[in-house]
Structure formats: structure tokens, C-alpha cells
Amino acid sequence: MSDHLIEAHGITCLLPSHPDIKSITKAVGGASIHGTKVWDASFVLMDFLNIDGLPAKSRILDIGCGWGPLTCYLAKRQNAKVISVDADEAVEPYLQLHAAENNVPVYFWQNTVSGLSRDDLSIADIVIGGDICFWDSLRDEWKTLLKRASKVGVKTVFLADPGRSPFNELVDWADERFDCQLWEHEITEPVKSEHYILQVNF
């Protein structure tokens, strides 16, 4: 099975060619909003967060969770309490499969970036999203989310992207309003990838 999975920071990630993934796709169909594989941003964020770590038992919203590798990493390696959020409810069986593979509990919440209210965000210390600012509409939704998060006790937002225009515009906007840092982070294993990580502190 080694040809059908990737290991990263103690987390097993299944590839689309894995028989269990194929079984889910055959049984329930594939995801429709880009939830078709494990995206590189998950691995970049794992590696980045592994450097300094996060406070133990942090309450985290993993937005755009997809198949859930980052959720599994946060729960297993960072001892976090994570809620996995995605606009596409079709990703849930893939998320549950990865949770079982990595022996971690997951809690799925079908919701959108814009659908997360102040009350919703108030349950989190940290908000994380990877490869989830690729449309102009998402740029605007993240602006709204950051404004909401700043008022309800969220401490930090991490947002990773390879450098698309909507993300870059969000970075410029956020830098004028909040305490921000922009990191450039490159990995060579388990995939070769380079992303920018916007860190917003409230």
C-alpha cells in the first residue's frame, strides 16, 4: 500500500489511488469543491506549525478541511481540539477515513467561510486554512472573517497559499488593519512545495 499513501509528521495521508478512497468515491461520489485529494498546503502548514508548536489543547477551526490531514495532525501531534469545517459535505467520509487511519476523533461541520458568525468563531482560539483563498469572493469572505474573529477572542489566524492574487490582496488589506506576519515556507518532503503563510494576531 506504500504507493497509495504519504506519511508526514506522523500522519498517514491516503492518495486518490488508495483502494479505500476509491471505495468511498464509488459508494458516495466525489467531492465537488476541490476536495479531490490532499492539497500541498496541508503538508506546508504541518511543517510550519511543527517548528514552534501551538499551545496545548488549543481550540481550532480547520477551515476548508477537505480530507482532513491537517485536522489529524493538529489533533494527534499538537494535542488540539479541532472542528473540521468545509463547504462541501461530500468530504466528510474522506475525513472520517483519515481520522480512522490516524486514530484521532474528528468533528465535521458543513459551513462556509462567510457562514461562520461571530458566535461560531468565538469557540476557537486559532483559525487555520490552507489553499482556501483562490477566488475573489473568498478574498472578501476572509476579510469578513478576520473582522469577526478580531472581535470575539480568536488569538491567531493562519492562512496558507502559493501566492494567488486574491490571497496577496488579502495580505495587503490585513496588514493595514491587524498585527500580521507573512512567512515564506518551503518543504521538500513528502512533496516539494512552497507557500506563503499569513499569520494574523489579535
C-alpha positions, 0 to 999 in steps of 0.5 A, spaced: 500 500 500 506 504 500 504 507 493 497 509 495 499 513 501 504 519 504 506 519 511 508 526 514 509 528 521 506 522 523 500 522 519 498 517 514 495 521 508 491 516 503 492 518 495 486 518 490 489 511 488 488 508 495 483 502 494 479 505 500 478 512 497 476 509 491 471 505 495 468 511 498 468 515 491 464 509 488 459 508 494 458 516 495 461 520 489 466 525 489 467 531 492 465 537 488 469 543 491 476 541 490 476 536 495 479 531 490 485 529 494 490 532 499 492 539 497 500 541 498 498 546 503 496 541 508 503 538 508 506 546 508 502 548 514 504 541 518 511 543 517 510 550 519 506 549 525 511 543 527 517 548 528 514 552 534 508 548 536 501 551 538 499 551 545 496 545 548 489 543 547 488 549 543 481 550 540 481 550 532 477 551 526 480 547 520 477 551 515 476 548 508 478 541 511 477 537 505 480 530 507 482 532 513 490 531 514 491 537 517 485 536 522 489 529 524 495 532 525 493 538 529 489 533 533 494 527 534 501 531 534 499 538 537 494 535 542 488 540 539 481 540 539 479 541 532 472 542 528 473 540 521 469 545 517 468 545 509 463 547 504 462 541 501 459 535 505 461 530 500 468 530 504 466 528 510 467 520 509 474 522 506 475 525 513 472 520 517 477 515 513 483 519 515 481 520 522 480 512 522 487 511 519 490 516 524 486 514 530 484 521 532 476 523 533 474 528 528 468 533 528 465 535 521 461 541 520 458 543 513 459 551 513 462 556 509 467 561 510 462 567 510 457 562 514 461 562 520 458 568 525 461 571 530 458 566 535 461 560 531 468 563 531 468 565 538 469 557 540 476 557 537 482 560 539 486 559 532 483 559 525 487 555 520 486 554 512 490 552 507 489 553 499 482 556 501 483 563 498 483 562 490 477 566 488 475 573 489 469 572 493 473 568 498 478 574 498 472 578 501 469 572 505 476 572 509 476 579 510 469 578 513 472 573 517 478 576 520 473 582 522 469 577 526 474 573 529 478 580 531 472 581 535 470 575 539 477 572 542 480 568 536 488 569 538 491 567 531 489 566 524 493 562 519 492 562 512 496 558 507 497 559 499 502 559 493 501 566 492 494 567 488 492 574 487 486 574 491 490 571 497 496 577 496 490 582 496 488 579 502 495 580 505 495 587 503 488 589 506 490 585 513 496 588 514 493 595 514 488 593 519 491 587 524 498 585 527 500 580 521 506 576 519 507 573 512 512 567 512 515 564 506 515 556 507 518 551 503 518 543 504 521 538 500 518 532 503 513 528 502 512 533 496 516 539 494 512 545 495 512 552 497 507 557 500 506 563 503 503 563 510 499 569 513 499 569 520 494 574 523 494 576 531 489 579 535 
